[in-house]
Amino acid sequence: MKEPIPNCEICNDDGLCRNNENHPDYDSDFSDYLDCIGYLKSKEKRDYSIEVWNPDKKEWIKTEKSS
């Protein structure tokens, strides 16, 4: 039986985070928590270009795209 792939300790990924030692692009010198941020953002379906965080209301506010 195959051993399960250990998850990244930071983002608890499914083996696709570049900070995971089993990822083909893992680099022991340069992989870090920033790779986890990229992994987590790639899984979200949010369009960051049209939403703004309102710290007073603690919510995302949709805004019109300006050209």
N, C-alpha and C positions, 0 to 999 in steps of 0.2 A: 504494500500500500504506500502511495506517495505521501511524503510529509507535506502538510499544508504550508502555503507561502505565508511567512510572517508579515503582518501588517506594519505599516509605518507607525512608529510610536507616537507621532504628533497628530496626524490627521486620520489614522485608522483606515487607510485606503484599502483598495482591493488589488494591490500590486501594481497599479498604474502610476503612482506618485514617483517622481524622479528622486525623491529622498529615500525610497525603499531600496535596500541593498539588492533586491531581486530584479529591479528595473534595468533594462539594457543600457540606459544612459546614465546610470548611477555613477557618481564620481566621489570617492571617499574624501577628497580634498575640497570639493566645491559644492556638493549637494547639501542643502540645509533647509530650514523652515520656509524659505521663500519658494522652494519647489512645492511645498505643501499648500501654500497659498494659491499658487497657480493651479494645482490639482483641484482644490476645492472650488475655485472660481470656474473652472472648466465644467464642473458638474452642475453649477447653478444655471438656470435658464433666465436670468435677469439681464435686462438691457440697461447697463449702467449709464449709457449716454443720455437717457431720458428721465432718470430718477435722481432726486437730490435728497440727501438725508437731512431731516429737520430735527436738530438736537433738542429743541424745546418740547416738541410733541413726541419725539422718539419714534419717528416713522418715516417711510420713504414717500416722497411727494412726486407725483408724475408732473413733468413739465413738457412744454412744447419744444420740439427740436428747432433750434434757430439755424438758418442756413448762412 
